[in-house]
Amino acid sequence: MNLALFDAKPYDLPAFKEQAAKSGIEIKFYETKLTVDTAELAKGADAVCVFVNDTVNKEVIDKLYEYGVKLIALRCAGYNNVDVKSAYKKIHVVRVPAYSPYAVAEHAMALLLTSIRRIHKAYNRTREFNFSLSGLTGFDLHGKTVGVIGTGRIGSIFIDICKGFGMNVLAFDQYPKADLGVKYVDLPELFEKSDVISLHCPLTSETTHLINDDNIAKMKKGVIIVNTSRGALIDADALLRGIKDRKIGGACLDVYEEESNIFFKDFSGHIVNDDTLARLISMPNVILTSHQAFLTEEALKNIAETTVKNIVDFFKEGRCDNELCYHCGNLENCMKVRKEKCF
């Protein structure tokens, strides 16, 4: 089996090379992202492996199908960048539903703690031998209310972490978990009562720009917003307005709506032509990391293992538990009843 792996980074290579050696898969690593212009690199491959910022739209899918590619293997949980409807009856799609939910949940809390305790500012000060405490006053998490939107694997772990800090938890999810031990509320109540709001939901047509002007207006003054899920959950311009109006007390972001041509690259010697991103970074109460919440040794190992297993299962066993079932409209739960390929 031949695999073309796009948007390859140095941290991807060791784990994927190890798994390839075990499975007999031959992998060609390409630093470039998958686009309509680079799809030709997949000629001769049985499968392609893509990440969050690769473009897998109808045009790309049609080209891959023309080249004989039979499988698109996402090495991530989210699949909003894949046109699954266009792939139906052409190319199968599989994903990694859980690699290390602890990595992402812990990063969300790390961002939150860094923000509210001003750790990033203190770090920069002390490196210049400035030991003043002026402007570093934070607040306790204990007793505060956190609103968690999305209570899947990552959201549930983040809730457990918040409980460990003694926080009150409000939750929203279209499919509530009865055994989670939290109070589920509707979104208006969550926005109104939360001191901290953390996003752990997938990006869909319903959740795009979930954080917008109207919903920000419903929030508490000084609310902290955390996003380690998908950038487009937040309308970045609305977020900026909320910060400038002193409505939003802080933003902790690991993702950004227009990140695809910026994140994972070094632009330190260049001028970035994204005015919204530049203004966000300039705000003293915004912390931004470059989509690194998943980046732990455990997660990278799990991603490579599951991705390779998905490919082996598909080609050798004739089915894969992690295939996206996109024709029946039940992407998450179809495999509970379906024990064969989607088509």
C-alpha positions in Angstrom: 0.0 0.0 0.0 1.3 3.4 -1.0 0.4 6.5 1.1 0.9 10.2 0.2 1.1 12.2 3.4 0.5 15.9 2.9 1.4 18.9 5.1 4.1 16.8 6.8 6.0 18.3 9.7 9.2 17.2 11.4 7.2 16.1 14.4 5.0 13.8 12.2 7.9 11.8 10.7 9.2 9.6 13.6 5.9 8.1 14.6 4.6 7.6 11.1 7.9 6.0 9.9 7.8 3.6 12.9 4.2 2.6 12.1 4.9 2.3 8.4 7.8 -0.1 9.1 5.5 -2.3 11.2 2.7 -2.4 8.7 4.5 -2.5 5.4 2.9 0.7 4.1 5.2 2.9 1.9 4.8 6.6 2.8 5.8 9.6 0.7 6.0 12.7 2.9 5.1 16.0 1.3 5.6 19.3 3.1 3.1 21.0 0.9 -0.6 21.1 1.8 -3.1 19.2 -0.3 -4.8 21.6 -2.8 -6.1 21.3 -6.3 -2.7 22.3 -7.5 -0.8 19.7 -5.5 -3.2 16.8 -5.8 -1.2 15.5 -8.7 1.5 14.4 -6.2 -1.0 11.6 -5.1 -0.7 9.8 -8.5 0.1 6.2 -7.8 -1.0 6.3 -4.2 -3.7 4.1 -2.8 -4.5 6.6 0.0 -3.7 10.2 1.0 -3.2 11.4 4.6 -4.3 14.9 5.4 -4.4 17.3 8.3 -6.7 20.2 9.4 -5.5 22.8 6.9 -5.4 20.6 3.8 -8.1 21.4 1.2 -10.3 18.4 0.4 -13.1 20.0 -1.5 -15.0 18.6 -4.5 -12.4 19.7 -7.0 -9.6 18.0 -5.1 -11.7 14.9 -4.5 -12.5 14.6 -8.2 -8.8 14.8 -9.0 -7.8 12.2 -6.4 -10.6 9.9 -7.7 -9.2 10.3 -11.2 -5.7 9.4 -10.0 -7.1 6.2 -8.5 -6.9 7.2 -4.8 -9.3 5.0 -2.8 -9.0 6.4 0.7 -8.6 9.8 2.4 -7.2 9.2 5.9 -7.5 12.2 8.2 -4.9 12.3 11.0 -7.2 14.4 13.2 -10.7 14.2 14.6 -12.3 17.1 12.8 -13.4 16.8 9.2 -14.9 20.2 8.4 -12.2 20.6 5.7 -13.5 17.5 3.8 -16.5 17.7 1.4 -17.8 14.3 2.6 -20.8 14.5 0.3 -18.6 14.9 -2.8 -16.5 11.9 -1.6 -19.5 9.6 -1.4 -19.3 6.7 -3.9 -15.9 7.9 -5.0 -13.4 7.9 -2.1 -13.8 6.6 1.4 -12.9 8.8 4.3 -11.6 7.8 7.7 -10.4 9.8 10.7 -8.8 9.6 14.1 -11.7 10.2 16.5 -9.6 10.2 19.7 -5.8 10.6 19.9 -5.3 12.3 23.2 -8.2 14.2 24.5 -6.1 14.9 27.6 -3.6 16.8 25.5 -6.2 19.3 24.2 -8.1 19.6 27.5 -4.9 20.2 29.5 -3.8 22.8 26.9 -7.1 24.6 27.3 -6.6 24.9 31.1 -2.9 25.9 30.6 -4.0 28.8 28.4 -6.7 29.8 30.9 -4.3 29.7 33.9 -1.7 31.6 31.9 -4.2 34.3 31.1 -5.9 34.9 34.4 -2.6 34.7 36.5 -0.7 36.8 34.0 2.1 34.2 33.8 3.2 35.2 30.3 3.7 38.8 31.4 5.5 37.8 34.6 7.8 35.5 32.5 8.8 38.4 30.2 9.3 40.8 33.1 11.6 38.6 35.2 13.8 37.8 32.2 14.6 41.5 32.2 15.0 41.5 36.1 11.8 43.4 36.5 10.2 41.9 39.7 7.3 44.4 40.0 3.9 42.9 40.7 2.0 45.9 39.3 -0.6 44.8 36.7 -0.3 41.1 37.5 -3.3 40.7 39.7 -5.4 37.7 38.6 -8.4 35.9 40.1 -9.2 32.5 41.6 -10.9 29.8 39.5 -12.3 28.3 42.6 -16.0 29.1 42.9 -16.2 30.6 39.4 -18.6 29.3 36.7 -17.3 27.8 33.6 -19.6 27.2 30.6 -18.4 24.2 28.5 -19.9 24.0 24.9 -19.4 20.5 23.7 -19.2 17.6 26.1 -17.5 14.9 24.0 -14.2 13.3 24.9 -12.2 16.5 25.2 -15.0 18.6 26.8 -15.7 15.9 29.4 -12.0 15.8 30.4 -11.9 19.6 30.6 -15.0 19.5 32.8 -13.2 17.0 35.2 -10.2 19.4 35.3 -12.4 22.3 36.1 -14.1 20.4 38.9 -10.7 19.7 40.3 -10.3 23.5 40.6 -13.6 23.8 42.4 -15.4 25.5 39.6 -19.1 25.4 39.0 -19.8 23.8 35.6 -22.6 24.6 33.1 -22.7 22.6 29.9 -24.3 22.7 26.5 -24.4 19.8 24.0 -27.0 18.7 21.4 -26.5 15.2 22.8 -26.2 15.5 26.7 -24.4 12.8 28.7 -26.6 11.6 31.6 -23.6 10.3 33.6 -21.4 13.4 33.4 -22.6 15.0 36.6 -23.0 18.5 35.3 -26.0 20.9 34.7 -27.0 21.2 31.1 -28.5 24.5 30.1 -29.4 26.3 26.9 -26.9 28.6 25.3 -28.4 31.9 26.4 -28.3 30.8 30.0 -24.7 29.5 29.6 -23.6 32.8 28.0 -25.3 34.9 30.8 -24.0 33.0 33.8 -20.4 31.9 32.8 -17.3 33.6 34.0 -15.3 31.4 31.6 -16.6 29.9 28.3 -14.6 27.0 26.7 -15.4 25.7 23.3 -15.1 21.9 22.6 -17.6 21.4 19.8 -17.1 20.5 16.2 -17.4 23.1 13.4 -20.7 22.7 11.6 -23.0 25.0 9.8 -24.9 25.4 13.1 -21.7 26.3 15.1 -19.9 28.5 12.7 -19.5 31.9 14.3 -21.2 30.7 17.5 -19.3 33.4 19.3 -20.7 36.5 17.5 -21.8 40.0 18.3 -25.3 38.9 19.5 -24.0 36.2 21.8 -21.2 38.3 23.1 -23.8 40.8 24.2 -25.4 38.2 26.3 -22.2 37.4 28.2 -21.0 38.6 31.5 -18.7 41.7 31.5 -15.1 40.4 31.8 -15.8 36.9 30.5 -12.8 34.8 29.4 -13.2 32.8 26.2 -11.1 29.7 25.5 -11.0 28.0 22.1 -9.0 24.9 21.4 -11.5 23.4 18.9 -11.9 25.2 15.5 -11.2 28.8 14.7 -14.4 29.5 12.8 -16.4 28.9 16.0 -15.5 32.5 16.7 -16.2 35.5 14.6 -12.7 37.1 15.1 -13.9 40.6 14.2 -16.7 40.3 16.7 -14.2 39.1 19.3 -12.1 42.1 18.7 -15.1 44.4 19.2 -15.9 42.6 22.4 -12.4 43.1 23.7 -12.3 46.8 22.7 -15.7 47.4 24.4 -14.2 45.8 27.6 -17.0 43.2 27.4 -14.5 40.3 27.0 -11.9 40.2 29.7 -9.6 37.8 27.9 -9.3 35.4 25.0 -7.3 32.2 25.0 -7.0 30.9 21.5 -5.2 27.9 20.0 -7.0 28.2 16.7 -8.0 31.0 14.3 -10.5 31.1 11.5 -8.0 32.1 8.8 -5.1 30.1 10.1 -4.6 27.8 7.1 -2.0 29.9 5.4 -0.3 31.1 8.6 -0.2 28.5 11.3 2.6 25.9 11.4 5.0 28.3 9.6 7.6 30.8 10.7 6.7 34.4 9.7 8.9 36.0 12.3 10.9 37.8 9.6 7.9 38.8 7.5 4.9 41.1 7.5 1.7 39.1 7.9 -1.1 40.6 5.9 -3.9 39.6 8.3 -5.0 42.8 10.1 -7.5 41.0 12.3 -4.9 38.5 13.5 -2.3 41.3 14.0 -4.8 43.3 16.1 -5.7 40.2 18.2 -2.1 39.5 18.9 -1.5 43.1 19.9 -4.2 42.9 22.6 -2.8 42.5 26.1 -5.5 40.1 27.2 -5.2 37.8 24.2 -3.1 34.6 24.3 -2.6 32.8 21.0 -0.8 29.5 20.3 -0.5 28.1 16.9 -2.8 25.0 16.9 -0.5 23.1 19.3 -3.0 21.8 21.8 -2.7 18.3 20.3 1.0 18.3 20.3 2.2 15.8 22.9 4.4 12.7 22.5 1.4 10.5 23.5 -0.9 12.2 21.0 1.5 12.0 18.1 2.1 8.3 18.7 -1.7 7.6 18.9 -2.4 9.6 15.8 0.2 7.6 13.8 -1.0 4.3 15.2 -4.7 4.9 14.5 -4.1 6.4 11.1 -2.1 3.4 9.9 -4.5 1.0 11.5 -7.4 2.7 9.7 -5.6 2.2 6.4 -4.7 -1.4 7.1 -8.2 -2.2 8.2 -9.7 -0.6 5.2 -7.5 -2.4 2.6 -7.0 -5.7 4.3 -10.1 -6.2 6.4 -12.5 -4.5 4.0 -13.9 -2.1 6.6 -12.8 0.4 9.2 -14.5 1.4 12.5 -13.5 5.0 11.9 -15.0 5.5 8.5 -17.2 8.5 8.2 -20.7 7.4 7.2 -21.8 10.4 5.1 -24.8 9.2 3.1 -27.1 8.3 6.1 -26.5 11.6 7.9 -25.4 10.0 11.1 -21.6 10.5 11.0 -20.8 9.6 14.6 -23.0 6.5 15.3 -23.4 4.6 12.1 -20.8 2.0 12.9 -22.9 0.8 15.8 -25.1 -0.9 13.3 -23.0 -0.9 10.1 -20.3 -3.5 9.8 -19.1 -2.9 6.3 -17.9 -0.1 4.1 -20.2 2.8 3.5 -20.4 2.0 -0.2 
